Amino acid sequence: QVQLVESGGGLVQPGGSLRLSCAASRSIFSIYAMGWYRQAPGKQRELVAAITSGSSINYADSVKGRFTISKDNAKNTVYLQMNSLKPEDTAVYYCYAKIRDVDYWGQGTQVTVSS
């Protein structure tokens, strides 16, 4: 019951920053959980960060202190601010939402960290 569209991916140098956006087609105020996953070639899709309607936040250990997830209910948008990027962060990043126990996914946006 929601469409998710990611944007903001691209090529950045190690140590650089990037902000991903996930625009939802409906109000996100009452969506139970939204977040970001990523998948690199040959690897499982992994949770990067998640935020609930109550503003509880979880981060993967590998990104703690570098990434920040936030939500702007007025803009129906979830953000992922990525700082101090490393080559290991290279992956396709997917926006995620859980609504009434159903998973929804965006199309993904490529993030490449390379010198």
N, C-alpha and C positions, 0 to 999 in steps of 0.2 A: 504493500500500500504506500510505497514511496519510491521515487526515482532518485538516485544519487549520482552526481556528476563531479568527478575530481578534476582539479586543475592545479597548475603551479609546478609541475615536474620539469626536469631539464637536466642539463649538464653543469656541474659545478666542480670547482677545485677542492681538494682536501683542505679542511679547515673553514670552508665557506658555509654559507647559510642558504636556506630555501624555506619558503612557506607554502604548504599545500592547503588547498581549500576543497571542501566537500559541500556542494550546494544541494539541498534537498528540495523536493517538489512540494512539500507540505510543511506545516509547522513541525518543528522538532522539539517544542517545549515539553511535550508529554512522552516522547520516545524514551523507552526505558534505558537503552544503552546505544551509544554510537562510538565509533572508534576507527582506528587505522590498523590495517594489517599490511605485511609486505611479503613478497615471495621473490627470491633470487633463483636463477637457474639451478636445477638439481636439488633444491631445498624445499622443505615443507613451508607452507604459508604460516607465518607466525604473527602473533599479536604484537603490535608496537605500542599502542596506547589506547585507552578506552575511557570514556566518561559517561556517567549515568545521569538520569534526570535529576538526581539529588546531588550532582556535582562530585560524586566519588570518582577518583581517578586512579588508574593503574598504568604503570609503564613497564615495559620489558627492561630487565636489568642492563642490557646492552646500550640503552638509550637514556637511562636516568641521568639527569644533570645536563643533558644536551638537547633533548626534545621537550616540547611543551604542547600539550593538547588544550584547546579551548573551544568554547561554543558561544555563538552569538545567536540567541533565540530570535531576535528581531529580524535578522537576515537569513534565518533558516540555514545556517552555515556552521560547519565544524572545521577547525583549522589544526594544522600540525606545523608548528614552528620548529625547524631543524637547524641547529647550530653545531659548529665544530664537526662538520661532516667528515666521515671516514670512507675510504673505498669499500669497506665492509657494509656500508649502508646502501650500496647499489642494489636496487631491486625495483620491481613494480609495486607501487603502493596502492592499496585498495581501501576505499571508504566502506564502512560497515554500519548497519543498523539492525537492531533486533526489536521487532514490533509484535507483540502478542505471541512470543515464542517462535517467530518466523524470522529467518535471516535474509537480509537484503544486502546486495553488493553493488558498488560502482564498477565502472569499466576498467579502472586502473590508470595510473599515470607513472611513467618511467622516471626514476631518479638515478642518475649516473654520477658517481663521484670519482673523478679521475684527474691525474695530472698530465 
